[in-house]
Amino acid sequence: MNDYFIIDTHPAYKNIAIAAGFSGHGFKFASAVGETLSELATTGKSALDLSAFKISRFQ
């Protein structure tokens, strides 16, 4: 599960959206990630289930 990307808001600053860990194959997901980041930045949530991509999974 830790091999997944990180797509989340910053734990302390909810107005900061984060996407990381895409390496060489992330370009395939650019449109979906961009849409998701725009949702997070404007509304603070996404229409998609992002539970697998949370920063908190490393704690």
N, C-alpha and C positions, 0 to 999 in steps of 0.2 A: 504494500500500500504506500510506502514511502517513496516509491518510484514515480508517483504522479506529480504533476505540476502543482505549484502553489497559485491559487486564485482566491484572494480573500481581501478583506480590509485590514488595515493595520490595527493591532490589538489595542493600542492606546489612542490612536487618532483615526476615528471612523470615516473621516473625510478623505483618507488616503487609500486608494485601491492598489493592490499589489498583484503582479503576475510574474512568476519566475520559474526557472528550471526547464526551459524548453529545449535547450541544447540544439542539435541539428535538425530535429524533426518537428519542431514547434511551428514552423511556417505553415504547415498543413492545417493548423487550427487557428490561424490568425484572425479570420473573420468571426468565428465563434467566440474567441477570447476577447476580441475587440468589443463585440456586442455585450458580452458579460461585464467587462470592465466599465463600459459606459453606463450600464444599469447600476452597478455598484457605486459609481461616482455620483450618479444623479439621484438615486432612490435609496441607496444603502443596502439593497437586496437584489437578488437575481431571480428570474423566472425558472432557472435551472437549479437542481439540487447540487450544491457545491460542497457538501459535507466531506467528500473524499479529498478535496483540495484545500482544506483549512490549514492555516499555519499552526493551529493548536495541536494538530496530530503529532507533532514532534515533542510535546511536553510530557 
